[in-house]
Amino acid sequence: MSDKVTSLTEATFDEVVNSATTPVVVDFWADWCGPCKMIAPILDEIADEQGDAVKITKLNVDENPSLAQRYGVMSIPTMLVFKDGEVEKRIVGAKGKAQLVEEFGL
């Protein structure tokens, strides 16, 4: 995982999402999820290339089930894009880099 990708927990989620000055992408994932593993290196690349424009974060749904439930995450990978602490976009399923960059508004 890139050093520009932040792992979130129930303890850090609200502070990181609500204090960000740029959009925050939260990748809801799990160790056993094949498509999650496919997009992980893509998210690392985006974080390395676009780290000033967007904050890429990851949240393990097995370790933080209440947050997955709070945001209605029914399948993974699901990426939520937050702006000013509010969900602006929901992206479900694995996508290619170009499509994710476009979806994230970069």
C-alpha positions in Angstrom: 0.0 0.0 0.0 1.3 3.5 -0.9 2.3 5.7 2.0 -0.2 8.2 0.7 -3.1 5.8 1.3 -4.6 6.1 4.8 -6.2 3.1 6.6 -9.3 4.2 8.5 -11.0 2.6 11.5 -14.1 3.5 13.4 -12.0 5.6 15.7 -10.4 7.7 12.9 -13.1 7.8 10.2 -15.0 10.9 11.2 -12.0 13.0 12.0 -10.2 12.2 8.7 -13.3 12.6 6.5 -14.6 15.7 8.2 -11.3 17.5 8.5 -10.1 17.0 4.9 -9.7 20.1 2.7 -9.8 17.9 -0.4 -12.2 15.2 -1.5 -11.8 11.9 0.4 -12.2 8.6 -1.3 -13.0 5.8 1.1 -12.5 2.3 -0.3 -14.6 -0.2 1.6 -12.8 -3.5 1.1 -11.9 -6.9 2.7 -9.0 -9.3 2.6 -11.1 -12.0 0.9 -12.4 -9.8 -1.9 -10.7 -10.5 -5.2 -11.9 -7.3 -7.0 -10.7 -5.3 -4.0 -7.2 -6.7 -4.5 -7.4 -5.8 -8.2 -8.1 -2.1 -7.6 -5.7 -1.7 -4.6 -2.6 -1.0 -6.8 -4.7 1.4 -9.0 -5.7 3.4 -5.9 -2.1 3.4 -4.8 -1.1 4.9 -8.2 -3.9 7.5 -8.0 -2.8 8.5 -4.4 0.9 8.8 -5.6 -0.1 10.9 -8.6 -3.0 12.9 -7.3 -2.3 13.1 -3.6 -2.6 16.9 -3.5 -6.1 16.8 -5.1 -7.7 13.9 -3.3 -7.1 11.8 -0.2 -7.3 8.0 -0.8 -8.3 6.0 2.2 -9.2 2.3 2.9 -11.7 0.8 5.4 -11.7 -2.9 6.1 -15.4 -3.8 6.4 -14.7 -7.0 8.4 -12.9 -5.0 11.0 -15.3 -2.0 10.9 -18.8 -3.4 10.2 -20.7 -0.5 11.8 -19.3 2.0 9.2 -20.2 -0.3 6.3 -23.7 -0.5 7.7 -23.9 3.3 8.4 -23.2 4.0 4.7 -25.3 1.2 3.3 -22.3 -0.7 1.8 -23.9 -4.0 0.6 -21.1 -5.2 -1.8 -17.5 -4.5 -2.1 -15.5 -2.9 -3.4 -17.5 0.2 -2.8 -15.8 3.6 -2.9 -17.5 6.7 -1.5 -16.3 10.1 -2.4 -16.8 12.6 0.4 -16.7 16.4 0.0 -17.0 18.6 3.1 -17.9 15.5 5.1 -20.8 14.5 2.9 -21.1 11.6 0.4 -21.0 13.1 -3.0 -20.6 9.9 -5.1 -20.8 6.1 -4.7 -18.8 3.8 -7.0 -19.6 0.1 -6.7 -17.3 -2.6 -8.3 -13.8 -2.7 -9.7 -13.0 -0.1 -12.4 -10.0 0.8 -14.4 -7.7 3.7 -13.5 -9.0 6.1 -16.2 -12.6 5.5 -15.1 -11.8 5.9 -11.4 -9.9 9.2 -12.1 -12.9 10.4 -14.0 -15.4 9.2 -11.3 -13.3 10.9 -8.6 -13.4 14.2 -10.5 -9.7 14.5 -11.0 
